[in-house]
Structure formats: structure tokens, C-alpha cells
Amino acid sequence: MVDPEGYARLIELARPDYVELKAYMHLGFSRKRLSQDNMPSHEEVLGFSEQVAQALEYQIADDSGGSRVVLLSKDGGKHNI
């Protein structure tokens, strides 16, 4: 995963309250094009998410290791919407 600042610039265009960063998962038809080696670990997704969050001035609100996903929010909280 590269260019967290570039991702942050794209995200800033939409100004969302929440951003969910996810890893590629080796499922379905993608298994014909990519290998499991292309699937980043949760630690890699978390590290990249921290860099994006810092560039956006967002905070990590939650994460799920099994799903390899990280939720960023403007205020660091999870709110029912």
C-alpha cells in the first residue's frame, strides 16, 4: 500500500464523516487474477490507515482483524446513523 497522502487528498474531496479502509480479500473471481500473497495483513492495513488518518486529521474509530478493515472518523467516535 502506497501514497497515503494521495488517498487522503481524494477522501478530502468528499469530506465524509467516516472512511472504511479495507484489504483485498482473496475471494471469488479475483482468485483467478491475484494470489493470497496480494492480500495485506491487518497490521499493514492498520499502519496504512494510521498514515491516512494523520493526513486527514481523522481518528481510528474501530478495526476488525478478521475482516482486515479499519474505520476512520472525523471525531474518533462510532455513532448510530
C-alpha positions in Angstrom: 0.0 0.0 0.0 1.4 3.3 -1.1 0.7 7.0 -1.1 -1.4 7.6 2.0 -1.3 11.3 1.4 -2.7 10.8 -2.1 -5.6 8.8 -0.7 -6.2 11.5 1.9 -6.4 14.1 -0.8 -9.1 12.1 -2.7 -11.0 11.5 0.6 -10.9 15.2 1.4 -12.8 16.0 -1.8 -15.9 14.2 -0.4 -15.4 15.3 3.2 -17.1 12.2 4.7 -17.7 11.7 8.4 -16.5 8.1 8.1 -14.0 6.3 5.9 -13.6 2.5 5.9 -10.2 1.2 4.6 -10.3 -2.5 3.6 -7.7 -5.0 2.5 -8.1 -7.0 -0.7 -9.6 -10.4 0.1 -8.7 -13.5 -1.9 -12.3 -14.4 -2.8 -14.5 -15.1 -5.8 -13.3 -14.4 -9.3 -10.3 -12.4 -8.1 -8.6 -15.7 -7.2 -8.0 -16.2 -10.9 -6.1 -12.9 -11.2 -4.4 -12.4 -7.8 -2.8 -14.7 -5.2 -3.1 -14.8 -1.4 0.2 -13.0 -1.3 -1.6 -9.9 -2.7 -3.7 -9.8 0.5 -2.2 -7.4 3.0 -2.2 -8.3 6.7 -4.4 -6.5 9.2 -1.2 -4.9 10.6 -0.4 -3.5 7.2 -3.9 -2.1 6.7 -3.8 -0.6 10.2 -0.5 1.0 9.6 -1.6 2.5 6.3 -4.9 3.6 7.9 -2.9 5.4 10.6 -1.0 7.3 8.0 -4.2 8.3 6.1 -5.9 9.3 9.4 -2.9 11.5 10.3 -3.0 13.2 6.9 -6.8 13.8 7.2 -6.7 14.7 10.9 -9.2 11.8 11.4 -9.0 9.2 14.2 -9.3 5.5 14.1 -12.8 4.7 15.5 -12.6 0.9 15.2 -11.0 -2.0 13.4 -11.6 -5.7 12.7 -8.6 -8.0 12.4 -10.5 -10.9 10.8 -12.0 -8.7 8.2 -8.9 -6.6 7.7 -10.8 -3.4 7.9 -10.3 -0.1 9.7 -12.9 2.6 10.3 -11.8 6.3 10.5 -14.0 9.1 11.7 -13.7 12.8 12.0 -14.2 12.8 15.7 -12.9 9.3 16.5 -16.3 8.0 17.6 -18.8 5.5 16.3 -22.3 6.8 16.1 -25.5 5.2 15.1 -26.7 6.8 11.9 
